[in-house]
Amino acid sequence: MTELAYLSEPEAAYVRSFRARVTALPPGAVVLDRTYFYPTGGGQPSDRGTLSISGRTTVEVIDVTKSGLSVLHRVRGSPAALRELAAGTEVEGVLDWDRRYRHMRLHTGQHLLSARIFARTRLRTRRAQLMGSGATLDLEGALPPEVIPLLQDDLAEAVLHPRPVTLRHVPRAEWDRNPFAERSGLVPLPAQVDPVRVVEIEAADVCPCGGTHLRSTREIGRVALHPPVPVPGGDRVGFTLEEPSLPTPPG
């Protein structure tokens, strides 16, 4: 079992390096007792980075996935470096921060855009996907093209006049009594999720989510919206970060 340390609190998403112990070595992978590497899921790609042993031997983390209650860190390195990995070994994990922070900006941006589309059109998001420096949202219907400039203004306003992004954990029974049925997303919450990790953008969106997010909408930065494209079941709308790499604001 791997502790998903990045889930605990908002600041955990900003952790760039950490120490952990190897608990298992499946073929081509490493399982740690705890991790800040995000495994692929919910439309968000995995983190990448490195694992170092005693500060001298380093292997590259090229992919991260979940397998039951464990997280598999797929690694690549020299045969000698890989041989040093053993159960009980302490390692230092270092995240590819530029990649992680870009995903955080995209994910918070996607929540905000889904919320503004819902507020303006009542269309909900069926699926979202983050990739590279952009994201796409699949909607449950056709998005009027004339709404795009309004949405572009909404996103710019949220950067100019930022809204805090907060996180809380809610018991499943409490969530089921008040599930925010008016939320912008249609993705069902798996039955085994308890407690529910709720990400809230002040006065904009409340959504259960296991991804990594920003402290504030200011950090999203400038984005460019793309015209809607028809796909089965509705329209797809996308956006691109105009500045893919930005410095992290101080905490």
C-alpha positions in Angstrom: 0.0 0.0 0.0 1.3 3.4 -0.9 0.3 6.6 1.0 -0.8 9.2 -1.6 0.9 12.1 0.2 -0.1 14.7 -2.4 -3.7 14.3 -1.4 -3.5 15.5 2.2 -3.7 19.2 2.0 -3.4 22.0 -0.6 0.3 22.7 0.1 1.1 19.0 -0.6 0.7 19.6 -4.3 3.7 22.0 -4.1 6.1 19.5 -2.7 9.0 19.0 -5.1 11.1 16.4 -3.3 10.5 13.8 -0.5 12.0 10.8 1.2 10.3 7.4 1.2 11.2 3.7 1.4 11.0 1.0 -1.2 8.4 -1.7 -0.3 8.3 -3.8 -3.5 10.0 -4.2 -6.8 7.6 -5.4 -9.5 9.2 -5.9 -12.9 10.4 -2.5 -14.2 8.9 -0.6 -11.3 9.3 0.6 -7.7 6.6 0.7 -5.0 7.2 3.2 -2.2 5.6 3.5 1.2 4.6 7.0 0.3 4.7 9.2 -2.8 4.1 12.7 -4.1 4.3 11.5 -7.7 0.8 11.7 -9.2 -0.3 8.5 -11.0 -2.2 8.8 -14.2 -5.9 9.2 -13.6 -8.9 11.5 -13.9 -7.7 12.9 -17.2 -4.4 14.1 -15.6 -1.1 12.6 -16.8 1.4 11.2 -14.4 4.3 13.0 -12.9 7.9 12.2 -13.9 11.2 12.8 -12.1 13.9 10.8 -10.4 14.6 8.5 -7.5 18.0 8.8 -5.8 19.8 6.5 -3.4 22.2 8.0 -0.9 22.5 11.1 -3.1 24.8 9.2 -5.5 22.7 6.8 -7.6 19.8 8.0 -9.7 17.1 6.3 -11.7 14.5 8.1 -13.9 10.8 7.9 -13.1 9.2 7.7 -16.6 5.6 6.8 -15.7 3.5 6.4 -12.6 0.3 4.3 -12.4 -2.0 2.9 -9.7 -2.3 -0.9 -9.1 -4.9 -1.6 -6.4 -3.7 0.2 -3.3 -0.1 0.6 -4.5 1.5 3.1 -6.9 3.9 1.8 -9.5 6.8 4.1 -10.3 8.1 2.9 -13.7 11.9 3.5 -13.7 14.8 3.5 -16.2 18.4 3.5 -15.4 21.7 1.7 -15.6 21.8 -1.9 -14.5 24.1 -0.9 -11.6 21.7 1.8 -10.5 18.7 -0.5 -10.7 20.5 -3.2 -8.7 20.8 -0.8 -5.8 17.1 -0.6 -5.4 15.9 -3.1 -2.8 13.1 -3.4 -0.4 13.7 -1.2 2.7 16.1 1.1 0.8 15.4 4.8 1.5 15.2 7.0 -1.6 14.7 10.6 -2.4 12.0 11.4 -5.0 12.4 14.6 -7.0 9.5 15.6 -9.3 9.9 17.2 -12.7 8.4 20.4 -11.3 7.8 22.2 -14.6 5.6 19.3 -15.7 3.8 19.0 -12.3 3.1 22.7 -12.1 1.8 22.9 -15.7 -0.6 20.1 -14.8 -1.8 21.9 -11.7 -2.5 25.1 -13.8 -4.3 23.1 -16.4 -6.4 21.1 -13.9 -7.5 24.2 -12.0 -8.1 26.0 -15.3 -10.3 23.1 -16.4 -12.4 23.2 -13.3 -12.9 26.9 -13.7 -13.8 26.7 -17.4 -16.2 23.8 -16.7 -17.8 26.0 -14.0 -18.2 29.0 -16.2 -19.6 27.0 -19.1 -22.2 25.5 -16.7 -23.0 28.9 -15.3 -23.5 30.5 -18.7 -25.1 27.5 -20.6 -26.0 24.8 -18.1 -23.9 22.4 -20.1 -21.9 20.0 -18.0 -18.5 18.4 -18.6 -18.6 14.7 -19.5 -14.9 14.2 -19.7 -11.7 16.3 -19.4 -8.2 15.6 -20.6 -4.9 17.4 -19.8 -2.0 17.1 -22.3 1.1 19.0 -22.9 0.3 22.7 -22.4 -3.4 22.4 -23.1 -6.7 20.7 -22.0 -9.9 19.6 -23.6 -13.4 19.3 -22.2 -16.1 17.1 -23.7 -19.6 18.7 -23.0 -23.0 17.1 -22.9 -24.3 19.3 -25.8 -23.4 22.0 -28.3 -21.6 25.1 -27.1 -22.8 28.3 -28.8 -19.8 29.9 -30.5 -20.8 33.3 -29.3 -20.2 32.2 -25.7 -16.4 31.7 -26.3 -15.5 35.4 -26.0 -17.4 35.6 -22.7 -15.7 32.6 -21.4 -12.3 34.0 -22.4 -13.2 37.1 -20.4 -14.2 35.0 -17.4 -10.9 33.2 -17.3 -8.9 36.5 -17.7 -11.0 38.0 -14.8 -10.2 35.1 -12.6 -6.5 35.7 -13.1 -6.7 39.5 -12.7 -9.0 39.2 -9.6 -7.9 35.8 -8.2 -10.1 33.4 -6.3 -8.7 31.1 -3.7 -8.7 27.3 -4.3 -9.4 25.3 -1.1 -9.5 21.6 -0.3 -11.4 19.7 2.3 -12.2 16.0 3.0 -15.9 15.2 3.6 -17.3 11.9 4.9 -19.1 10.0 2.1 -22.3 9.9 4.0 -22.3 13.7 4.4 -21.5 14.2 0.7 -24.3 11.9 -0.4 -26.7 13.9 1.7 -25.6 17.1 -0.1 -23.7 16.2 -3.2 -23.8 19.6 -5.0 -26.1 18.1 -7.7 -25.7 21.4 -9.6 -22.0 20.9 -10.1 -20.5 21.3 -13.5 -19.2 17.8 -13.9 -21.0 14.6 -14.9 -18.2 12.1 -13.9 -19.7 9.7 -11.3 -18.0 9.4 -7.9 -16.8 5.7 -7.4 -18.7 3.9 -4.6 -15.5 3.1 -2.7 -14.4 6.8 -2.3 -14.7 7.7 1.4 -13.9 10.4 2.5 -14.6 12.6 -0.5 -11.8 15.0 -1.4 -13.6 18.2 -2.4 -11.8 21.0 -4.4 -13.5 24.4 -4.3 -12.8 27.5 -6.3 -14.4 30.3 -4.3 -17.7 31.5 -5.7 -17.2 29.4 -8.8 -17.1 25.6 -8.4 -17.3 22.7 -5.9 -16.1 19.4 -7.3 -14.9 16.0 -5.9 -11.4 15.5 -7.3 -8.2 13.5 -6.7 -5.9 15.7 -8.8 -3.3 18.3 -7.9 -4.4 22.0 -7.9 -3.2 25.5 -7.4 -3.7 27.8 -4.3 -5.3 30.5 -6.5 -6.7 31.1 -9.9 -4.0 33.8 -10.4 -1.5 31.0 -11.0 -3.4 29.7 -14.1 -2.0 32.5 -16.1 -3.1 33.6 -19.6 -5.0 31.1 -21.6 -6.3 30.9 -25.2 -9.7 29.2 -25.8 -10.2 27.1 -28.9 -13.5 27.1 -30.9 -15.8 24.2 -30.1 -15.6 21.0 -32.2 -18.4 18.5 -32.5 -17.7 15.1 -31.0 -20.1 12.2 -30.3 -22.4 13.3 -27.5 -21.8 17.0 -27.7 -19.0 19.5 -28.3 -15.3 19.5 -27.3 -13.8 22.8 -26.3 -10.1 23.3 -25.4 -7.6 25.8 -24.1 -3.9 26.3 -24.2 -1.6 27.9 -21.6 -0.1 31.0 -23.4 2.9 30.7 -21.0 3.5 27.0 -20.5 6.3 27.7 -18.0 5.8 30.1 -15.1 7.7 30.6 -11.8 5.9 29.3 -8.8 4.6 32.2 -6.6 5.9 32.1 -3.0 3.7 30.4 -0.5 
